């Protein structure tokens, strides 16, 4: 993973960090995942799979953030797939999966369960979810935690009190936009929330897999309705505190989501033996900013669990 070092520089605006394509990324991309589709509650669900068909080690399921897709994990997952099965799901309404009339944990939990089974991740798999995927991981572990070896939550904030539950769904109800060509739309790709640093080659990679061409032009793959905030109506803090499996938290030390107030509150939901790992200098989208640090942190958690 260290055969070609990072080469950083800051552009004139000082807003984005750019890097040449390093050897570790080329190594990850050489591990082409197998694409699979299954039907879950009358919806076509797509996922990517790496690793051996049969393994005694528990498999890993990676769950993306809101409006994202499985390819956000395609440069992370291969480094865990040498001797275990690994999968990354496209939740319904996002990526290459089908769309539904309504979304939330009621449909996403069965989708995750179906992929774990279909991908052969084993009876004691580990679920890792970032942002919205972290909330779905909380919900999944609350319902199926007895069947997991552990759950890793990545920069998914739970604020004290009821602030999260009051967030309006209408904030996501914007009309679908179309663009004349792929170059134009991928050039408009932005992280939400925005952050000052990012590996441009990783941003370009996820942007290229975030769009599709329709009759009206090029548009984003995700369904606007899938980005609603319905999951905030669930007692997520209770889910984490009472989680029946092992749990861990990885977050960006500079994340706009993980304020000192949020971190202090979330630490009360984890026990003394649970790993809570801040990635120094990282923001919310830490996998596209400091992927190696994230890989090391996740490996450390799995090693600590004997997995």
C-alpha positions, 0 to 999 in steps of 0.5 A: 500500500506504500509503493507510491506516496501521496503528492499533495498541493493546494489549488489557488483558491485553497479550498481543495486538496489535490493528489496524483493517483497513488499506487494503493488506489491503483491496487484497489481498482485492480480488484474488480468487484463482482456486481450482483442484483437481488429482489427485496420486497419488490425492489431491485437491489444492487451490491458489489462483492469482493473476496473468496466465495468461502471463508471461515472469517466473518464478512463485512457489509459497507453501507454508504451515506445519503445520496451515495452508492457502493462505489464510495467503498470500492477503494476501501473494501479490497483491503479487507477482502484478502481472506474474507467476503466483503460487500457494499450495498446500494440502498434502494433509491440510491446507486444502481438499485431500484426506487421505491415510493417510500424509504427509511429503515423499514425497507433498508433493514431488509435490504441489508439483511438480504445482501448479507445472506446473498453475499455469503457474509456469514452468520456473524458479519460486521456492518460498517456504515457512514453518515446516513449508512451509520444511522441505518447501521444503528437501526440494523444492529438494534434489530439484528445485533444478536446476529452480528460480530459488531457494528462500526458507525462512521461520522453519524452524529447523534445530538443530545435532546431532540434536535435531530428528530426535529429536522424537516423532511422538506429540506430534501424536496428539490426538483430533479435537475438535468445536465447536457453531458456527463462532464458538466454534471460531474463537474457540479459534484459537491460533497454535502456538507462541503469540506476544505480538503479532499483527494480529487482523484477519489472525488472524481471516482465517486462522481463518475459513478453518481450519474446516469443518462436519461431521455431529458439528459444527465442526472444524479442516480439517487431518488430525491425521496430517498434523502428524507430525514425519516430515520431521525424519528427513531430513538437512535441514541437508545439503539446505540446505547443498548446495542446487543453486539460490539460497537465502535465509532470512527469520526473526523476530528474536524467534522462539522457533524461531530461537534464537541457537544455531539462527541461528548454525548455520543461517548456516553452511549459507548462503553469503556471497552468500545473503540471511539476513534477520531481521525486527526484533521479529517472532516465528515467525508473522511474516506475520501480525505484520509482513506489510509487512516480510515483503513488503519482505524477499521483494521485496528477495531477488527483486530481488537475484536479478534476478527 
